[in-house]
Amino acid sequence: MTKRPEPYSAAIMAILAVAFCVWALLTLPIQGAVILVVASVLGYSGWMAFSYARPVKSRKVIAVYLCAVGFQLIHMAEEYTGGFPHEIVELFDSPRDWPEKEFLLVFVFGFGALYFFAGAGALYRIRVANFFLWWYALGAGLLNGIAHFVFPIIKGGYFPGLYTAGGHFIMSGLLIYFLIKENRLLKAEERAAGPIQSLVR
């Protein structure tokens, strides 16, 4: 029988995710904030369903995640050079400004650092670190990729991030596949170890 994991990591991450969502909804253009809220919900749900009780063990999964993070930085370079914060404000005629400095500090440097710290934590099977694997897989990767194909349709032309958006589908698809496969392998290991542990007792 699988030992029930401690609940503290889930509670702490839930509080931090809610705080981030509230900040985004109160300060960012509402359309961008909604994407971040949905990304947080998807990331948390995937984490709880697949990697909370059984944190990732395979270095292959972590390597794919780190490659995805590297791609995310390339994607955000396209966004920055194209003036993404200004363009999204203009696209939706938002009354809220989105300063480029804030975009860089929070979403490029801040989240960039968190992504790599999470990769290091995942190597040691730290539960909270695994949240960010799912945050990229379902939020920053899959959902963000979809949004970047919708924005040009609304605008009727190029929107910053479009050229690299397809890469998000590739990287997030790979990461989702490996995360689910990892969960199945860890479950199988637990089932195989169960009878052995019973004999030892």
Secondary structure, DSSP 8 states (H G I E B T S, - for coil): ------SHHHHHHHHHHHHHHHHHHHHS-HHHHHHHHHHHHHHHHHIIIIISSS----HHHHHHHHHHHHHHHHHHHHHHHTTHHHHHHHHTT-SS---HHHIIIIIIIIHHHHHHHHHHHHHTT-HHHHHHHHIIIIIIIIIHHHHHHHHHHHHTS--TTHHHHHHHHHHHHHHHHHHHHHHHHHHHHHHHHHHHHHHH-
